[in-house]
Amino acid sequence: MTVCKQRSLNYLGVVVWLALATTFAFNTASAADYLNGEEIKELLSGNTLEGPGDWRMYYDPSGQTRGQEGSITDTGKWEVLDDRYCIRWNNWVDGKRMCWKVKRKGKRINRVGIDGTGSSKVTINEGNPAGL
Protein backbone atom coordinates (compact mmCIF):
# COMPACT_ATOMS: atom_id res chain seq x y z
CA MET A 1 0.00 0.00 0.00
CA THR A 2 1.32 3.41 -0.87
CA VAL A 3 1.83 6.11 1.73
CA CYS A 4 -0.89 8.21 0.06
CA LYS A 5 -3.46 5.38 0.29
CA GLN A 6 -2.51 4.72 3.93
CA ARG A 7 -3.00 8.38 4.84
CA SER A 8 -6.38 8.41 3.04
CA LEU A 9 -7.55 5.36 4.99
CA ASN A 10 -6.34 6.86 8.29
CA TYR A 11 -8.10 10.12 7.49
CA LEU A 12 -11.32 8.29 6.56
CA GLY A 13 -11.19 6.35 9.84
CA VAL A 14 -10.85 9.57 11.85
CA VAL A 15 -13.76 11.18 9.97
CA VAL A 16 -16.02 8.16 10.56
CA TRP A 17 -15.06 8.01 14.25
CA LEU A 18 -15.77 11.74 14.72
CA ALA A 19 -19.13 11.45 12.95
CA LEU A 20 -20.20 8.53 15.15
CA ALA A 21 -18.97 10.16 18.36
CA THR A 22 -20.72 13.44 17.53
CA THR A 23 -23.98 11.67 16.66
CA PHE A 24 -23.91 9.64 19.87
CA ALA A 25 -23.15 12.69 22.02
CA PHE A 26 -25.86 14.78 20.33
CA ASN A 27 -28.53 12.08 20.65
CA THR A 28 -27.68 11.39 24.28
CA ALA A 29 -27.74 15.06 25.24
CA SER A 30 -30.86 15.91 23.24
CA ALA A 31 -32.95 13.05 24.69
CA ALA A 32 -32.82 14.77 28.09
CA ASP A 33 -34.18 17.99 26.55
CA TYR A 34 -37.59 16.52 25.66
CA LEU A 35 -40.48 17.42 27.92
CA ASN A 36 -42.30 14.61 29.70
CA GLY A 37 -46.04 14.05 29.34
CA GLU A 38 -47.01 16.11 32.38
CA GLU A 39 -44.83 19.03 31.24
CA ILE A 40 -46.34 18.88 27.74
CA LYS A 41 -49.88 18.89 29.13
CA GLU A 42 -49.12 21.86 31.40
CA LEU A 43 -47.45 23.74 28.53
CA LEU A 44 -50.21 23.27 25.94
CA SER A 45 -53.37 23.23 28.04
CA GLY A 46 -55.21 26.53 27.59
CA ASN A 47 -52.55 27.96 25.27
CA THR A 48 -51.99 28.57 21.55
CA LEU A 49 -49.20 27.46 19.21
CA GLU A 50 -48.39 29.70 16.26
CA GLY A 51 -46.22 28.60 13.38
CA PRO A 52 -44.58 29.88 10.25
CA GLY A 53 -47.01 31.44 7.84
CA ASP A 54 -50.45 32.18 9.17
CA TRP A 55 -51.48 29.19 11.31
CA ARG A 56 -52.38 28.80 14.95
CA MET A 57 -53.79 26.05 17.16
CA TYR A 58 -55.54 26.50 20.49
CA TYR A 59 -55.37 23.60 22.99
CA ASP A 60 -58.46 23.70 25.18
CA PRO A 61 -57.98 22.09 28.62
CA SER A 62 -60.96 19.82 27.80
CA GLY A 63 -58.94 18.04 25.08
CA GLN A 64 -60.59 19.90 22.20
CA THR A 65 -58.39 21.82 19.78
CA ARG A 66 -59.22 24.52 17.29
CA GLY A 67 -56.97 25.51 14.42
CA GLN A 68 -56.78 28.22 11.82
CA GLU A 69 -54.64 28.60 8.73
CA GLY A 70 -55.47 31.79 6.90
CA SER A 71 -59.27 31.74 6.55
CA ILE A 72 -59.55 27.94 6.89
CA THR A 73 -60.46 26.49 10.29
CA ASP A 74 -60.84 23.02 11.76
CA THR A 75 -61.52 21.39 15.11
CA GLY A 76 -60.25 18.19 16.63
CA LYS A 77 -58.97 16.50 19.74
CA TRP A 78 -55.57 16.52 21.41
CA GLU A 79 -54.08 14.27 24.06
CA VAL A 80 -50.77 13.43 25.67
CA LEU A 81 -49.54 9.84 25.21
CA ASP A 82 -46.19 8.48 26.42
CA ASP A 83 -44.33 11.82 26.59
CA ARG A 84 -45.63 13.09 23.27
CA TYR A 85 -48.74 14.97 22.25
CA CYS A 86 -51.10 13.92 19.51
CA ILE A 87 -53.80 15.68 17.48
CA ARG A 88 -56.54 14.24 15.33
CA TRP A 89 -58.28 16.91 13.25
CA ASN A 90 -61.82 16.41 11.97
CA ASN A 91 -60.92 17.44 8.40
CA TRP A 92 -57.25 18.41 8.07
CA VAL A 93 -54.80 15.66 7.05
CA ASP A 94 -57.79 13.37 6.43
CA GLY A 95 -58.34 12.94 10.17
CA LYS A 96 -55.00 11.17 10.58
CA ARG A 97 -53.54 11.27 14.11
CA MET A 98 -50.23 13.14 14.28
CA CYS A 99 -47.84 13.00 17.26
CA TRP A 100 -44.81 15.00 18.37
CA LYS A 101 -42.16 15.02 21.06
CA VAL A 102 -41.56 18.49 22.44
CA LYS A 103 -38.54 20.60 23.35
CA ARG A 104 -38.89 24.09 24.77
CA LYS A 105 -36.65 27.14 24.92
CA GLY A 106 -38.53 30.12 26.32
CA LYS A 107 -41.51 30.80 24.05
CA ARG A 108 -40.02 28.71 21.24
CA ILE A 109 -41.14 25.10 20.87
CA ASN A 110 -39.48 22.48 18.71
CA ARG A 111 -42.03 19.82 17.76
CA VAL A 112 -40.24 16.66 16.67
CA GLY A 113 -42.57 14.48 14.64
CA ILE A 114 -42.77 10.73 15.04
CA ASP A 115 -44.25 8.10 12.74
CA GLY A 116 -43.72 10.27 9.67
CA THR A 117 -45.18 13.45 11.16
CA GLY A 118 -43.08 16.45 10.20
CA SER A 119 -41.09 18.52 12.67
CA SER A 120 -41.41 22.26 13.15
CA LYS A 121 -40.38 25.17 15.30
CA VAL A 122 -43.31 27.16 16.66
CA THR A 123 -44.12 29.80 19.27
CA ILE A 124 -46.36 29.28 22.28
CA ASN A 125 -48.64 32.10 23.38
CA GLU A 126 -50.54 32.22 26.65
CA GLY A 127 -54.28 31.78 26.39
CA ASN A 128 -56.33 32.10 23.23
CA PRO A 129 -55.36 35.51 21.81
CA ALA A 130 -56.96 34.85 18.40
CA GLY A 131 -60.26 33.78 20.00
CA LEU A 132 -60.32 30.35 18.36
C-alpha positions in Angstrom: 0.0 0.0 0.0 1.3 3.4 -0.9 1.8 6.1 1.7 -0.9 8.2 0.1 -3.5 5.4 0.3 -2.5 4.7 3.9 -3.0 8.4 4.8 -6.4 8.4 3.0 -7.5 5.4 5.0 -6.3 6.9 8.3 -8.1 10.1 7.5 -11.3 8.3 6.6 -11.2 6.3 9.8 -10.8 9.6 11.9 -13.8 11.2 10.0 -16.0 8.2 10.6 -15.1 8.0 14.2 -15.8 11.7 14.7 -19.1 11.4 13.0 -20.2 8.5 15.1 -19.0 10.2 18.4 -20.7 13.4 17.5 -24.0 11.7 16.7 -23.9 9.6 19.9 -23.1 12.7 22.0 -25.9 14.8 20.3 -28.5 12.1 20.6 -27.7 11.4 24.3 -27.7 15.1 25.2 -30.9 15.9 23.2 -33.0 13.1 24.7 -32.8 14.8 28.1 -34.2 18.0 26.5 -37.6 16.5 25.7 -40.5 17.4 27.9 -42.3 14.6 29.7 -46.0 14.1 29.3 -47.0 16.1 32.4 -44.8 19.0 31.2 -46.3 18.9 27.7 -49.9 18.9 29.1 -49.1 21.9 31.4 -47.5 23.7 28.5 -50.2 23.3 25.9 -53.4 23.2 28.0 -55.2 26.5 27.6 -52.5 28.0 25.3 -52.0 28.6 21.6 -49.2 27.5 19.2 -48.4 29.7 16.3 -46.2 28.6 13.4 -44.6 29.9 10.2 -47.0 31.4 7.8 -50.5 32.2 9.2 -51.5 29.2 11.3 -52.4 28.8 15.0 -53.8 26.1 17.2 -55.5 26.5 20.5 -55.4 23.6 23.0 -58.5 23.7 25.2 -58.0 22.1 28.6 -61.0 19.8 27.8 -58.9 18.0 25.1 -60.6 19.9 22.2 -58.4 21.8 19.8 -59.2 24.5 17.3 -57.0 25.5 14.4 -56.8 28.2 11.8 -54.6 28.6 8.7 -55.5 31.8 6.9 -59.3 31.7 6.6 -59.6 27.9 6.9 -60.5 26.5 10.3 -60.8 23.0 11.8 -61.5 21.4 15.1 -60.3 18.2 16.6 -59.0 16.5 19.7 -55.6 16.5 21.4 -54.1 14.3 24.1 -50.8 13.4 25.7 -49.5 9.8 25.2 -46.2 8.5 26.4 -44.3 11.8 26.6 -45.6 13.1 23.3 -48.7 15.0 22.3 -51.1 13.9 19.5 -53.8 15.7 17.5 -56.5 14.2 15.3 -58.3 16.9 13.2 -61.8 16.4 12.0 -60.9 17.4 8.4 -57.3 18.4 8.1 -54.8 15.7 7.0 -57.8 13.4 6.4 -58.3 12.9 10.2 -55.0 11.2 10.6 -53.5 11.3 14.1 -50.2 13.1 14.3 -47.8 13.0 17.3 -44.8 15.0 18.4 -42.2 15.0 21.1 -41.6 18.5 22.4 -38.5 20.6 23.3 -38.9 24.1 24.8 -36.7 27.1 24.9 -38.5 30.1 26.3 -41.5 30.8 24.0 -40.0 28.7 21.2 -41.1 25.1 20.9 -39.5 22.5 18.7 -42.0 19.8 17.8 -40.2 16.7 16.7 -42.6 14.5 14.6 -42.8 10.7 15.0 -44.3 8.1 12.7 -43.7 10.3 9.7 -45.2 13.4 11.2 -43.1 16.5 10.2 -41.1 18.5 12.7 -41.4 22.3 13.1 -40.4 25.2 15.3 -43.3 27.2 16.7 -44.1 29.8 19.3 -46.4 29.3 22.3 -48.6 32.1 23.4 -50.5 32.2 26.6 -54.3 31.8 26.4 -56.3 32.1 23.2 -55.4 35.5 21.8 -57.0 34.8 18.4 -60.3 33.8 20.0 -60.3 30.4 18.4 
